[in-house]
Amino acid sequence: MRNMKKLLYGLLLCPFILSAQLNESDTLKVKASLSLTGFYQEGNVETFIFRGRTDFSVRPWKKWVFKTQNSYVYQEFGKEKADEDILSLNFLYFNPEKKIYPLVLGFVSTNFRREIDLRYLVGAGITYQVLTRKDHWLKFSITGEYEETEFANATFNKTEFNGGQFISTFRGTVWVNGRYQLFDKKLILSHESYFQPSVEQGNNYRWQADIGVEMPIIKYLNFKINYLHTFESVVIADQKEEDRFLTFGFTLRSF
């Protein structure tokens, strides 16, 4: 890990992002992006944070679009691992150029800090396009999912879940995604958020808000500020339910 930190040190001094929120309704057949961000501090306090994300979408058939988002987070404080998080979000859309179109989804994740050995979620739903302009788009989706989570611990902040390492439930999710180019394209605002309650357990829910602001520097290169806020109501005992991340970097895109 120490060699890895030295190798990435130069990158992390100025976090570099090759990323753009992918719109599955675009007509391009293949789109891809890669993001790398992080922070490193050495001295009286040693801190290392690394975040990576890939986005890829493809049209395998004329009316179908497959999109996958995969991310990795690693955090270390005082040479001790604090977090290692893997998340894979996968979507299959049918006729995404329409005003309303269906989708199926499948997620897989792990989280070291939250002691989640494995979480998977499968479901389906519909998307409604509110705005469909080239420079502005806004979408709402409603989906239903089955979820199962395996924890490394069986003691939770809500005692009714104690005694078992597996929590299974059906969820209903509301998604809101959008991207807007403002002030003659001098400012770009993007957001991805969801609220995901259990339909069986009223105190089992989560939400996330991911907001980005970009300012173009030259063609295909933007300066970016990103804020991520997550909340999960059922966590291992003595853990906090909320997490916040604020990162700075650059966006490089080919489309």
N, C-alpha and C positions, 0 to 999 in steps of 0.2 A: 504493500500500500504506500510506503514512503516513496518508492521509485515512481509510482503512478502519480503521486502528488507533485513531485518535481517535474515530471513530464508535462502535466497540465497547468503548472503554475503560471506560465506565460499567458495561456488562454484565459485563465480565471481572473487575472488582473483586470482584464477588460472583457467581461462576459460577451460571448459571440453567439448570436442566434441566427440560424438559417431556418426561418419558420414563417408560415402564414396560415391563418385559419382557412381550411379547405372547405369550399362550398360544393357539395355534391351535385348541385343543379347546374354547375358550369358545363359547357359543352366539350371541354378538353378531355381527351381520352385517358391520359395518364397525368397525375400530379403527385409531387413528392416534396417533402421538406424535412430538415434535420435541425434540432435546436440543442445548443450546449450552453449552459450557464453555470455559474458557481462563485465561490468565495474562498479565499485562503488567508489565514492570519497566523503568524508565528512569533514567538516571544514569550512574555509572561503567560499569555493565554494562546493556546494553539487550536485553531478552528479550521475545519475543511468541509465544504459543502459542494456537492456536484449534482447537477440536474441535466438530464438528457431526454430528448423527445423526438420521435419520428412520426410523420404524418404521410400517409400514402393513400391515393384513391385511383381506381381503374374502372373502365367500362368493359367487362368481359363480354357482354352482349349489348345490343343496341339500346334496350330499355332498362338495363340493370347497371347499378354502380355499387362497387364494394369499397368501403373506406375503413382504414385501420389506423388507430392512434396508439403508440406504445411509448411509455415513459419509464425512466429509472431515476431514483433519488438516493443519494448516499450522503450521510452527515456523520462527522466525527468531531468530538470535543475532547481536548486533552488526551489525544491518541486512543480514545475509546469510542467504538462505534455507537452512535446514537440512533441512527435510522438507516434503513435500506428498504426501499419501496419499489415494487415492480407493478405496473398497471398496463393492461392491454384492453383497449376498447375497439370493438369490431361491429360494423354496421353493413347491412345489405339493403339497398333502396331499389324500388321499382318505379319507373317513370318519374324521376325527381324533377323533371322540367314542368310537371303539372302543378296546379295550385295546391292540390291535396294529393299526397302519395303515401303508400305504406312502407314500412321498414321492419326488419328483424334485427336483433342485436344479441351479442354475446360478450361478456366481460370476464376477465380473469385478473386477480391481483393478489399480492402478498404485502405485508407491512411489518417490519421488524419492531418498530417502536410500539405499535398498537398490538403486537403479539398476534397478528393474523397470519397463520400458516398458509391458508389458502381460502380465497373467496371466489365463487363463480356465480354468474347471473346470466340468465337467458330470458328473452322476451320478444315482444312485437308491439307495433303501434302504428300511428299515423302522424304525418307532419303537415302543417298548414303554413304556406308562404304568405306572409303579410306584405312584405316589400320584395320586389324582384328586379329592381334596377341594377345596372352594372356596377355602379358606385355605392349603392346602398342595398342591403338585404337584411330581412328580419324574419325569423321562423319560430313557430311554436310547435312542440311535439307532445303527444300524450302516449305513454307506453305502459304496458303491464309486464311484470317480470317475476320469475321464481329465483330466489337467492338462497345460497347456503354458504355459511362461513365457519371455518374451523379455526378456533383460537388455541394458543399454546397454554392458556390458563382458563380456569373455570370459575373465577371470582370476579364479578362485574360491579359496576357502579350502581346498577339496578338489581337488587337482590333477587327478584323473581326469576332472573336468568341464571343464577348460581347453580353449580352442580353438573353442568354439561359443557363440553368444549365446542359443541356444534349448535349453531342457531340458524334455523331455516324459516323462511317466511315468503309470502307473496307481497309484492310491492306495486304501487302505481306511481308513475313519475311524470312530472311536468318539466319540460325542457324549454329554454329560451336561448336562441343564438342569433347574433347579428354582427354586422360590420358596416361602418359608415365612413365615407370620405367627406370631410368638412373643410370649410374655408378655402375653397378652390384647391382641394386635395393637399393642403398644407398640414392637415391633422387627420389621423385615421383612428377611429374608436372601434374596438371590437369587444364582444362579451360572449361568454359561454357559461350558463348557469342551469342548475336543476334543483328541484325539491323532490325528495324520494321517501315518502312515508310507507310504513307497512300497513297493509289493509287488514291485518289480524291483530297487531300489537300496537296500541295507540301511542306508547312511549318509545317506539323503535322507529326512528326516522333519521335522515341525514340531508344536508344540502351543501351546495358548493357554488361559489361565484368566482369566475376567472375574468378579469378585466384588463385589457391592454390599450395603451395609448401610444401611437407611433407618429413620428415627425420625419418626413422624407429628407434625406441628405443629398443623394444623387439618385438617378434612375436605378430601381431595384434594390436600393439600400436605404433603410430607415433606422433612426434611433428609436428604441422602444423601452417603455416602462410597463411592467406587468405586476398586477396584484392578484393573489390567489387567497381566498378565504374558504375554509372548509369546516363543517360541523358534523359530528356523529354522536347521536344521543346514547348509544350503548357502547361502552368502552370498558376495558379492564379497570378494576378498582384502583383509585388514586391517580388515574390518568386524566388529563384535561380533555374536554370534548372538542375544543376549537384549535385550529392551526391557521396561521397567517404567514404568507411569504410575499416579500416585495423584492423584485429583481430588476436590474437594468442591463441593457445590452443593445444589440443591433439586429435588424431583420434583413435577410438577403433572400430574394425570391426570384424565380425564373418565369413568373406568369403575372 
